Amino acid sequence: MSAVVASRLTWQQLRDLDLSGVEAAADGWRNAGSRAGAARGRVDNEMTAKLRDSQEGVAEKAAVKRLTRLSENFQYAYVQCGMARTALDGLAAELKPHQNSLKTALEDAAGRKFTVHDDGSVSYPAAGRETGGQKPPGGSVTGSSGFFDGMFDLPQAMADPNPNRILAQDIADRIASALRSAREVDAEYAVAIRRLKTQPGLEVTDAMWTDAYQDSKAARRAAHGYLDTGDIPNDASPAERKKWWEGLSKEQQDRFLTLYPDKIGNLDGIPAETRDSANRTHLPMLMGKLEGSDDEQAKTKLEGLQAIDSKLRQGSQPPMYLLGIGDEGNGRAIVSYGNPDTSRNVSAYVPGLGTALDAGFANNDVKRAKDTALAAHKYDPSSASIVWLGYDAPQLPADGLLANLEVMSKGPATNGAPAYNSFMEGISATNENADPHVTAIGHSYGSLTVGLAGQEPGGIPGADDIVLVGSPGVDAEHADDLGVGKEHVFVGAAENDPVTKLPSFDEVEGGVRGSVLGPAGSYLGYELSDIGDDDVWFGKDPASGAFDANRFRVADGPRPFFDGEGATPAHSNYFDPQADPESVENIGAIVANRSEFTTREDPR
């Protein structure tokens, strides 16, 4: 190891370097990381979960706090060991071909009885046709600097009467080339390996995770020739990505998971357990990245990630899977309750207006996925429910919607629909059941995203049913337009949810509704107007007879403004077991492929 990460690698060091020792060191870090990862799993799944479920009080809370710190210590050790292992693996792998090239050149020199000097120059003996009783004298050559290797000496070498000169020049150039390339590799890995140090103690601080994020960037830069994002089939279909992943050895998979957990964790077509593992590795480093930012949006995202991290540590039934995480745009998060690869029934819910990666998403939208899974389990325990925040929803607060309709456009949904379909295609590719039942769910503006996804060529991959709740329209005139057949489109629209009664664009332009009464005008105008009752902001009202979907019963909910709960209180109740248990039960029955148990309601 003394010759590795040297300030100036010599050809003698490169020749004598025992790369098997470097590989053995990498194996040691691999084993240490595996033990740390397994220990964290035992702390979270066996110790902390059981203690939290079985005991209460101050002592229990103190013990859980200590176990949580221990879990984070193991996680930090797992991440750091993984980077050390991969850096050493990469160093050995990238040095090996240059070492082999050097050894071949040295063997050629020895076979011809040439002498290789400490500085890499090569001496050759006298040879060639005798002139005046003497052979052309020998000499010494040095390797080229790398710019047009050896070419600038070729005419002189060809003219030399000693044929050994051109052979010696070739050997010297090969030695110089191997050494130059090895030094470049050595220098790059030196930066990454020297970064892999930490502070002593039992407390893993935010600053340490920020440092770990920087460590990962250095390791990626060093390993670009060994393992690169170009090796990941980003442009392939989810089915092709699944095949690629399964074709890798366990060692190759570990390398990608160590260096690129963010890429693998967000790649549609990768199995759910692998994505969950990758994202749990990436999550603290992403939080560390955001910790170092003063940007308000970064702080908001950090709060959301911290809340998700807390839920992951607490554990749950059904178990929680982190299928995606990222800080691009307004933030990304995909959370499943239940394993979507092993469940017979899988649903993926798209949230709507005002949703972003923040504490509200982590505490509200994630809970909706859990409540949906629990409702489905009453009919079939083999059910998984996902919340998919894989797009940038409009950020206007729901309470301000009625006064700001002009900001509502199809743009975010148009951009989100292909990403949603890719995710759904991945769910179908990785599910282990022969014919899983898949439900696409859209709430509020998210229903437009789902609706547009259903209208893409081929529809939503694998989808059997579509559920639309609190919908301002899906840019379609009929339920049959959504690709699953009208008998498989289900709509929940609360009587007092004004978002489901938004005026059409033409009505707003013409001042038919809301021109006098202000924000409440849209709601009251729908009730009082007999003009265009089937039309809402994004096309035909999904709850109308003209749209011809299956409308299921939901609670009326509080009236906007009049019941003292703001502009859109009924809009948020569809997934709430306390506020609207009938809606939750109906959605659960549909997700579990038991739609015959839904309670129906006449269309508007």
SULVEN-V914534 format. One record per backbone hydrogen bond with DSSP energy under -0.5 kcal/mol. CO is the residue of the C=O (numbers start at 1). NH is the residue of the N-H. E is the energy in kcal/mol with one decimal. If there is no record, write none. Layout:
CO&NH&E ; CO&NH&E
This chain:
1&4&-1.0 ; 3&6&-0.8 ; 10&14&-2.3 ; 11&15&-2.4 ; 12&16&-2.3 ; 13&17&-1.2 ; 17&19&-1.2 ; 18&21&-1.1 ; 18&22&-1.0 ; 19&23&-2.5 ; 20&24&-2.2 ; 21&25&-2.2 ; 22&26&-2.1 ; 23&27&-2.1 ; 24&28&-2.0 ; 25&29&-2.1 ; 26&30&-2.3 ; 27&31&-2.6 ; 28&32&-2.3 ; 29&33&-2.7 ; 30&34&-2.4 ; 31&35&-2.2 ; 32&36&-2.1 ; 33&37&-2.6 ; 34&38&-2.5 ; 35&39&-2.4 ; 36&40&-2.2 ; 37&41&-2.0 ; 38&42&-2.1 ; 39&43&-2.5 ; 40&44&-2.7 ; 41&45&-2.9 ; 42&46&-1.9 ; 42&47&-2.0 ; 43&48&-3.5 ; 44&49&-1.3 ; 46&50&-0.6 ; 47&51&-2.2 ; 48&52&-2.7 ; 49&53&-1.9 ; 50&54&-1.8 ; 51&55&-1.7 ; 57&61&-2.2 ; 58&62&-2.3 ; 59&63&-2.4 ; 60&64&-2.6 ; 61&65&-2.1 ; 62&66&-2.0 ; 63&67&-2.5 ; 64&68&-2.4 ; 65&69&-1.9 ; 66&70&-2.2 ; 67&71&-2.6 ; 68&72&-2.1 ; 69&73&-2.1 ; 70&74&-2.3 ; 71&75&-2.3 ; 72&76&-2.7 ; 73&77&-2.5 ; 74&78&-2.5 ; 75&79&-2.4 ; 76&80&-2.5 ; 77&81&-2.7 ; 78&82&-2.0 ; 79&83&-1.9 ; 80&84&-2.3 ; 81&85&-2.9 ; 82&86&-2.4 ; 83&87&-2.4 ; 84&88&-2.3 ; 85&89&-2.6 ; 86&90&-2.8 ; 87&91&-2.4 ; 88&92&-2.5 ; 89&93&-2.5 ; 90&94&-2.6 ; 91&95&-2.0 ; 92&96&-1.8 ; 93&97&-0.7 ; 94&98&-0.5 ; 95&99&-2.6 ; 96&100&-2.5 ; 97&101&-2.1 ; 98&102&-2.1 ; 99&103&-2.5 ; 100&104&-2.3 ; 101&105&-2.1 ; 102&106&-2.6 ; 103&107&-2.4 ; 104&108&-2.2 ; 105&109&-2.1 ; 106&110&-2.4 ; 107&111&-2.5 ; 108&112&-1.2 ; 109&114&-3.2 ; 110&113&-1.3 ; 115&117&-0.6 ; 115&123&-2.9 ; 117&120&-2.2 ; 121&117&-2.8 ; 122&141&-2.5 ; 123&115&-2.2 ; 124&139&-1.5 ; 127&136&-0.5 ; 131&134&-1.0 ; 134&131&-3.4 ; 136&127&-1.6 ; 139&124&-2.7 ; 141&122&-3.0 ; 146&148&-0.8 ; 146&149&-0.7 ; 148&151&-2.2 ; 148&152&-0.7 ; 150&153&-1.1 ; 150&154&-0.6 ; 151&154&-0.9 ; 153&157&-2.7 ; 154&158&-2.7 ; 155&159&-1.7 ; 156&160&-1.1 ; 161&163&-0.8 ; 162&165&-1.6 ; 163&167&-1.0 ; 164&168&-2.9 ; 165&169&-2.7 ; 166&170&-1.8 ; 167&171&-2.0 ; 168&172&-2.8 ; 169&173&-2.4 ; 170&174&-2.1 ; 171&175&-2.4 ; 172&176&-2.5 ; 173&177&-2.7 ; 174&178&-2.5 ; 175&179&-2.4 ; 176&180&-2.6 ; 177&181&-2.4 ; 178&182&-2.3 ; 179&183&-2.4 ; 180&184&-1.8 ; 181&185&-2.1 ; 182&186&-2.9 ; 183&187&-2.7 ; 184&188&-2.0 ; 185&189&-2.4 ; 186&190&-2.0 ; 187&191&-1.3 ; 188&192&-1.3 ; 189&193&-3.2 ; 190&194&-2.4 ; 191&195&-1.0 ; 192&196&-0.7 ; 193&196&-0.9 ; 195&197&-2.6 ; 202&204&-0.6 ; 203&205&-0.8 ; 205&209&-1.5 ; 206&210&-2.3 ; 207&211&-2.2 ; 208&212&-2.1 ; 209&213&-2.1 ; 210&214&-1.7 ; 211&215&-2.4 ; 212&216&-2.3 ; 213&217&-1.6 ; 214&218&-2.1 ; 215&219&-2.4 ; 216&220&-2.1 ; 217&221&-2.2 ; 218&222&-2.2 ; 219&223&-2.1 ; 221&224&-1.0 ; 222&225&-0.5 ; 223&226&-1.2 ; 223&227&-3.7 ; 228&231&-2.1 ; 229&232&-1.7 ; 232&234&-2.5 ; 233&236&-1.3 ; 237&241&-2.4 ; 238&242&-2.3 ; 239&243&-2.0 ; 240&244&-2.3 ; 241&245&-2.8 ; 242&246&-2.5 ; 243&247&-1.3 ; 244&248&-0.6 ; 245&248&-1.3 ; 249&253&-2.6 ; 250&254&-2.2 ; 251&255&-1.7 ; 252&256&-1.9 ; 253&257&-2.4 ; 254&258&-1.9 ; 255&259&-2.5 ; 256&260&-2.7 ; 260&264&-2.4 ; 261&265&-2.4 ; 262&266&-0.6 ; 263&266&-0.6 ; 264&267&-1.3 ; 266&268&-0.7 ; 267&270&-1.8 ; 271&275&-2.5 ; 272&276&-2.8 ; 273&277&-2.2 ; 274&278&-2.7 ; 275&279&-2.7 ; 276&280&-2.2 ; 277&281&-1.5 ; 278&282&-2.3 ; 279&283&-2.5 ; 280&284&-0.7 ; 281&285&-0.6 ; 282&286&-2.7 ; 283&287&-2.4 ; 284&288&-2.1 ; 285&289&-2.2 ; 286&290&-2.2 ; 287&291&-2.1 ; 288&292&-0.9 ; 289&292&-0.7 ; 290&293&-1.9 ; 295&299&-1.9 ; 296&300&-2.0 ; 297&301&-2.4 ; 298&302&-2.4 ; 299&303&-2.0 ; 300&304&-1.7 ; 301&305&-2.7 ; 302&306&-2.7 ; 303&307&-1.9 ; 304&308&-2.1 ; 305&309&-2.8 ; 306&310&-2.1 ; 307&311&-1.8 ; 308&312&-2.4 ; 309&313&-2.1 ; 310&314&-1.8 ; 311&315&-1.4 ; 319&338&-3.0 ; 321&323&-0.9 ; 321&336&-2.8 ; 324&334&-2.3 ; 326&332&-2.7 ; 328&331&-2.5 ; 330&357&-2.2 ; 332&326&-1.8 ; 333&389&-2.4 ; 334&323&-2.3 ; 334&324&-1.2 ; 335&387&-2.7 ; 336&321&-3.1 ; 336&338&-0.7 ; 337&385&-2.0 ; 338&340&-0.7 ; 339&342&-0.6 ; 339&343&-1.6 ; 341&432&-3.7 ; 344&437&-3.2 ; 345&384&-2.8 ; 346&439&-2.6 ; 347&386&-2.1 ; 348&441&-2.3 ; 349&351&-0.6 ; 349&388&-3.2 ; 350&443&-2.2 ; 352&355&-2.1 ; 356&358&-1.5 ; 358&362&-2.1 ; 359&363&-2.2 ; 360&364&-2.3 ; 360&365&-0.7 ; 361&366&-2.1 ; 364&368&-1.8 ; 365&369&-1.5 ; 366&370&-1.8 ; 367&371&-3.0 ; 368&372&-2.2 ; 369&373&-2.2 ; 370&374&-2.5 ; 371&375&-2.1 ; 372&376&-2.3 ; 373&377&-2.1 ; 374&378&-0.7 ; 375&378&-0.6 ; 376&379&-1.6 ; 376&380&-2.6 ; 381&383&-1.8 ; 382&344&-0.8 ; 382&345&-2.1 ; 384&347&-2.1 ; 385&337&-2.9 ; 386&349&-3.4 ; 386&388&-0.5 ; 387&335&-1.9 ; 387&389&-0.7 ; 388&390&-0.8 ; 389&333&-1.9 ; 391&393&-1.0 ; 394&354&-3.9 ; 397&400&-1.5 ; 398&401&-1.4 ; 400&403&-0.6 ; 400&404&-0.5 ; 401&404&-1.5 ; 404&407&-1.7 ; 405&408&-1.8 ; 407&409&-0.8 ; 410&414&-3.0 ; 411&415&-2.1 ; 412&416&-2.1 ; 413&417&-2.2 ; 414&418&-0.6 ; 415&419&-0.7 ; 416&420&-2.5 ; 417&421&-2.4 ; 418&422&-2.1 ; 419&423&-2.1 ; 420&424&-2.6 ; 421&425&-2.3 ; 422&426&-2.0 ; 423&427&-2.1 ; 424&428&-2.0 ; 425&429&-1.9 ; 426&430&-2.0 ; 427&431&-1.4 ; 433&436&-0.6 ; 436&438&-0.6 ; 437&346&-2.7 ; 438&464&-3.2 ; 438&465&-1.7 ; 439&348&-2.1 ; 439&441&-0.5 ; 440&467&-3.0 ; 441&350&-2.8 ; 442&469&-2.4 ; 443&446&-2.2 ; 444&447&-1.7 ; 444&448&-0.6 ; 445&448&-0.9 ; 445&449&-1.4 ; 446&450&-2.3 ; 447&451&-2.8 ; 448&452&-2.9 ; 449&453&-2.1 ; 450&454&-2.4 ; 451&455&-0.9 ; 453&456&-1.0 ; 456&459&-3.0 ; 459&461&-0.6 ; 460&463&-2.0 ; 462&438&-0.5 ; 465&440&-2.4 ; 466&490&-3.1 ; 467&442&-2.6 ; 468&492&-2.7 ; 469&444&-2.1 ; 472&538&-2.7 ; 476&540&-1.4 ; 478&481&-2.0 ; 479&482&-1.8 ; 480&483&-1.0 ; 485&488&-2.2 ; 486&489&-1.5 ; 488&466&-2.5 ; 488&490&-0.5 ; 489&550&-2.9 ; 490&468&-2.9 ; 491&552&-2.3 ; 492&470&-1.8 ; 494&497&-1.8 ; 496&498&-0.9 ; 497&500&-1.1 ; 498&501&-1.6 ; 499&502&-0.9 ; 504&508&-2.1 ; 505&509&-2.5 ; 506&510&-2.0 ; 507&511&-0.8 ; 507&512&-2.3 ; 508&511&-0.8 ; 514&518&-0.9 ; 517&520&-0.8 ; 518&521&-2.0 ; 519&522&-0.7 ; 520&524&-2.6 ; 521&514&-0.6 ; 521&525&-3.2 ; 522&526&-1.6 ; 523&527&-1.4 ; 524&528&-2.2 ; 525&529&-2.9 ; 530&532&-0.6 ; 532&535&-1.7 ; 534&541&-3.6 ; 536&539&-1.0 ; 538&475&-3.1 ; 538&476&-0.6 ; 539&536&-3.1 ; 541&544&-2.1 ; 543&604&-2.5 ; 544&548&-1.3 ; 544&549&-0.6 ; 547&479&-2.8 ; 549&551&-0.8 ; 550&491&-2.8 ; 550&552&-0.5 ; 551&601&-2.7 ; 556&496&-1.9 ; 558&570&-0.6 ; 559&563&-1.5 ; 560&562&-3.3 ; 561&564&-1.6 ; 566&561&-3.4 ; 568&571&-0.9 ; 569&572&-1.2 ; 570&573&-1.1 ; 573&576&-1.6 ; 575&577&-0.7 ; 576&580&-2.9 ; 580&584&-1.8 ; 581&585&-2.6 ; 582&586&-2.3 ; 583&587&-2.6 ; 584&588&-2.5 ; 585&589&-2.2 ; 586&590&-2.0 ; 587&591&-2.5 ; 588&592&-2.1 ; 589&594&-3.3 ; 590&593&-1.6 ; 594&597&-2.1 ; 595&598&-1.8 ; 599&553&-2.6
